[in-house]
Amino acid sequence: MCPQTNLSILAQGIARIHRAISRGINVGIEKGNEFRQAGFQSDQIKKGYTDYVLSLVIVLSAHHLGEDEVAFPMLKEMIPSAPFDRLQSDHHKIEALLHSIRSSVSKVAEEGSIESQASLVDDLSAINDIWIPHIQIEETHFSGEAITNAMDLEAEAQINAAVGKHGQEHAVPGYLSLPFVLYNLHPEDRAEFESTMPDMIKNELIPVVWKDQWAAMKPFFLD
């Protein structure tokens, strides 16, 4: 999906993180199937892939936790017609699969286990089957129009700030999660995401201080 215009800041942020995660899932499946068949060309590629999938797990888990603990309780008061029970049920199903993927990632990273690689890809595919209709529901019920009609700018800013703070606290380590989101976005989206970051993070930590900790993932990122 391409970036949308004329949306609220909150709706833009929801759609943007969905695009980053969606690409992460797709790359994890596509490249994972290649490695499942042919193995890893090098230890560096194996590290890049397992770091990439681990980063996806961290970001997706934190994203859903932020919705469950922060965004949804606030949005329920303003958009009560949204199917919150269905969305939270999806979160629980995805979280169980993420727990399994964490275990598989460790085994692939440590042992290069073919069985664990197969399990990892199968779990990512199962997540994708839930994820695609899940985000369609969210982006329909929490569209720019729906949010603008339901709340004023102050309420929207309050939710956006609370979600952002929660994400900073739970999407850790930042040296994996932030580059993962940033470099799974196309240029326009990336620029918008960078505009929300403190200068020290985008100009010093990600490109300099943390670079060696996320560099192995570069083959899986967008240019």
C-alpha positions as CSV (number, residue, x, y, z in Angstrom):
1,M,0.0,0.0,0.0
2,C,1.2,3.5,-0.8
3,P,1.2,6.4,1.7
4,Q,-2.2,8.0,1.9
5,T,-2.8,11.8,2.1
6,N,-5.3,13.9,4.0
7,L,-5.3,11.7,7.0
8,S,-5.0,12.6,10.7
9,I,-1.6,12.2,12.3
10,L,-2.9,9.2,14.3
11,A,-4.3,7.5,11.2
12,Q,-1.1,8.2,9.3
13,G,0.9,6.6,12.1
14,I,-1.3,3.5,12.2
15,A,-1.1,3.0,8.4
16,R,2.7,3.7,8.4
17,I,3.6,1.1,11.0
18,H,1.3,-1.4,9.3
19,R,3.3,-0.9,6.0
20,A,6.6,-1.4,7.8
21,I,5.4,-4.6,9.5
22,S,3.7,-5.9,6.4
23,R,6.9,-5.6,4.4
24,G,8.8,-7.3,7.3
25,I,6.4,-10.3,7.3
26,N,6.6,-10.6,3.5
27,V,10.4,-10.4,3.4
28,G,10.6,-12.9,6.3
29,I,8.4,-15.4,4.4
30,E,10.0,-14.9,1.0
31,K,13.6,-15.0,2.1
32,G,12.8,-17.6,4.7
33,N,11.5,-19.9,2.0
34,E,14.7,-19.4,0.0
35,F,16.9,-20.3,3.1
36,R,14.6,-23.2,3.9
37,Q,15.4,-24.7,0.5
38,A,19.0,-23.7,-0.1
39,G,20.4,-22.9,3.4
40,F,22.2,-19.7,4.3
41,Q,25.1,-18.5,2.0
42,S,27.1,-17.3,5.0
43,D,27.0,-16.9,8.8
44,Q,26.6,-13.1,8.1
45,I,23.5,-13.7,6.0
46,K,22.1,-16.0,8.7
47,K,22.7,-13.4,11.4
48,G,21.1,-10.7,9.2
49,Y,18.0,-12.8,8.6
50,T,17.6,-13.9,12.2
51,D,18.1,-10.4,13.5
52,Y,15.6,-9.2,11.0
53,V,12.9,-11.7,12.1
54,L,13.7,-11.0,15.7
55,S,13.2,-7.2,15.1
56,L,9.9,-8.0,13.4
57,V,8.8,-9.9,16.5
58,I,9.8,-7.1,18.8
59,V,8.1,-4.4,16.7
60,L,4.9,-6.4,16.1
61,S,4.6,-7.4,19.7
62,A,5.1,-3.9,21.0
63,H,2.7,-2.5,18.4
64,H,-0.1,-4.8,19.5
65,L,0.7,-4.3,23.2
66,G,0.5,-0.5,22.7
67,E,-3.0,-0.9,21.1
68,D,-4.3,-3.2,23.8
69,E,-2.9,-1.2,26.8
70,V,-3.1,2.4,25.5
71,A,-4.8,3.1,22.2
72,F,-7.9,0.8,22.4
73,P,-9.0,1.9,25.9
74,M,-8.9,5.5,24.7
75,L,-10.4,4.9,21.3
76,K,-13.3,2.8,22.8
77,E,-14.8,6.0,24.3
78,M,-14.7,7.8,21.0
79,I,-15.2,5.1,18.3
80,P,-17.3,2.4,20.2
81,S,-18.5,0.8,17.0
82,A,-15.0,-0.6,16.2
83,P,-14.7,-4.4,16.8
84,F,-12.3,-4.2,19.6
85,D,-12.9,-7.8,20.9
86,R,-12.1,-9.2,17.4
87,L,-9.0,-7.1,17.1
88,Q,-7.7,-8.1,20.5
89,S,-8.5,-11.8,19.8
90,D,-6.3,-11.4,16.7
91,H,-3.6,-10.0,18.8
92,H,-3.6,-13.0,21.2
93,K,-3.4,-15.4,18.2
94,I,-0.5,-13.5,16.7
95,E,1.3,-13.2,20.0
96,A,1.2,-17.0,20.4
97,L,2.8,-17.4,17.0
98,L,5.4,-14.7,17.8
99,H,6.4,-16.7,20.9
100,S,6.9,-19.7,18.7
101,I,9.0,-17.7,16.3
102,R,11.2,-16.4,19.0
103,S,12.1,-20.0,19.9
104,S,12.7,-20.9,16.2
105,V,14.9,-17.8,15.6
106,S,17.2,-18.8,18.5
107,K,17.5,-22.3,17.2
108,V,18.2,-21.1,13.6
109,A,20.8,-18.6,14.9
110,E,22.6,-21.0,17.1
111,E,22.3,-24.3,15.2
112,G,21.1,-23.4,11.6
113,S,18.3,-25.8,12.2
114,I,16.4,-26.6,9.0
115,E,13.4,-27.8,11.1
116,S,13.3,-24.6,13.0
117,Q,13.6,-22.5,9.8
118,A,10.6,-24.4,8.4
119,S,8.6,-23.8,11.6
120,L,9.6,-20.1,11.5
121,V,8.3,-19.6,8.0
122,D,5.1,-21.5,8.6
123,D,4.4,-19.3,11.7
124,L,5.1,-16.2,9.7
125,S,2.6,-17.4,7.0
126,A,0.0,-18.1,9.7
127,I,0.5,-14.6,11.1
128,N,0.1,-13.1,7.6
129,D,-3.2,-14.9,7.2
130,I,-4.5,-13.1,10.3
131,W,-2.6,-9.8,9.7
132,I,-4.0,-8.9,6.3
133,P,-7.7,-8.8,7.3
134,H,-6.7,-7.4,10.7
135,I,-5.1,-4.3,9.4
136,Q,-7.9,-3.8,6.9
137,I,-10.4,-3.7,9.8
138,E,-8.2,-1.3,11.8
139,E,-7.6,1.1,8.9
140,T,-11.3,1.2,8.1
141,H,-12.5,1.9,11.6
142,F,-9.5,4.1,12.5
143,S,-9.3,6.0,9.2
144,G,-8.5,9.6,9.0
145,E,-12.2,10.4,8.4
146,A,-13.3,8.2,11.4
147,I,-10.8,9.8,13.7
148,T,-11.5,13.4,12.6
149,N,-15.2,12.8,13.1
150,A,-14.8,11.2,16.5
151,M,-12.4,13.5,18.3
152,D,-10.7,16.9,18.3
153,L,-7.1,17.6,17.6
154,E,-6.2,17.7,21.3
155,A,-7.7,14.2,22.0
156,E,-5.9,12.8,18.9
157,A,-2.6,14.3,20.0
158,Q,-3.0,12.8,23.4
159,I,-3.6,9.3,22.0
160,N,-0.7,9.7,19.6
161,A,1.7,10.8,22.3
162,A,0.7,8.0,24.7
163,V,1.1,5.4,22.0
164,G,4.5,6.8,21.0
165,K,5.7,6.8,24.6
166,H,4.5,3.2,25.1
167,G,6.3,2.1,21.9
168,Q,9.6,3.7,23.1
169,E,9.3,1.7,26.3
170,H,8.4,-1.7,24.8
171,A,10.0,-1.9,21.3
172,V,13.4,-2.7,22.7
173,P,16.2,-2.9,22.0
174,G,15.9,0.3,20.0
175,Y,19.1,-0.5,18.0
176,L,17.0,-3.3,16.3
177,S,13.5,-2.0,16.3
178,L,14.1,1.6,15.1
179,P,16.3,0.7,12.0
180,F,13.8,-2.1,11.3
181,V,10.9,0.3,11.0
182,L,12.9,3.0,9.3
183,Y,14.4,0.9,6.6
184,N,11.2,-1.1,5.8
185,L,9.6,2.1,4.7
186,H,9.8,3.8,1.3
187,P,11.4,7.2,1.1
188,E,8.2,9.4,1.7
189,D,7.1,7.2,4.6
190,R,10.7,7.1,6.0
191,A,11.0,10.9,5.9
192,E,7.7,11.2,7.9
193,F,8.8,8.6,10.4
194,E,12.2,10.4,10.8
195,S,10.4,13.7,11.5
196,T,9.0,12.2,14.7
197,M,12.4,11.2,16.0
198,P,14.7,13.3,18.2
199,D,17.8,14.5,16.2
200,M,20.2,12.5,18.3
201,I,18.4,9.2,17.4
202,K,18.1,9.8,13.7
203,N,21.5,11.6,13.2
204,E,23.7,9.9,15.7
205,L,22.4,6.7,17.3
206,I,21.0,4.9,14.2
207,P,23.6,5.8,11.6
208,V,26.7,5.9,13.8
209,V,26.5,4.5,17.4
210,W,24.1,1.6,16.6
211,K,25.2,0.9,13.0
212,D,27.3,-2.2,13.8
213,Q,24.4,-3.7,15.8
214,W,21.9,-3.6,12.9
215,A,24.2,-3.6,9.8
216,A,23.8,-7.4,9.2
217,M,20.1,-6.7,8.4
218,K,20.9,-4.3,5.5
219,P,20.5,-6.9,2.7
220,F,16.8,-7.3,3.8
221,F,16.1,-3.5,4.0
222,L,14.9,-1.1,1.4
223,D,17.6,1.2,0.0
